[in-house]
Amino acid sequence: MEEERIRETISASIGWASDKDTDLLYGSLAQDERFFIFHPDSKSTIHGFEQFKGHVERIFLNDAFRATGFKIKELKVHIADSKNVAWFACLLDDHYEWDGQPGSWIDVRWTGVLEKRNDGWRIVQMHFSKASDD
């Protein structure tokens, strides 16, 4: 039951983009200064929810951006003995268009940590990386 709720939260945090449903996105994340993301490039590191929200508005809510699909592969979820912290690892294929030009992340390694807050799971930290031996 809890693992399924965690999987739904992880999926919501990426799947929101198909309809640009920010309520779905923001409901899956910790909305505080502890929220953190490492992206594959060093310029896109996110420190805190407010910085992330600005990133969403500039990039994903931009009319030039359109999500075209995603696939979460080999998702592994582990729940701590305390039952209020979990972590995950998977491979992500994420497809989009920018000004009609297709783009994608293929086999990007995606890891993260979630906390159970107010009876729901919220992502507090994520890390995306690409294998250097491709």
Secondary structure, DSSP 8 states (H G I E B T S, - for coil): -HHHHHHHHHHHHHHGGGTT-HHHHHHTB--STT-EEE-SSGGG-EESHHHHHHHIIIIITSTTEEEEEEEEEEEEEEE-TTSSEEEEEEEEEEEEEETTEEEEEEEEEEEEEEEEETTEEEEEEEEEE--TT-
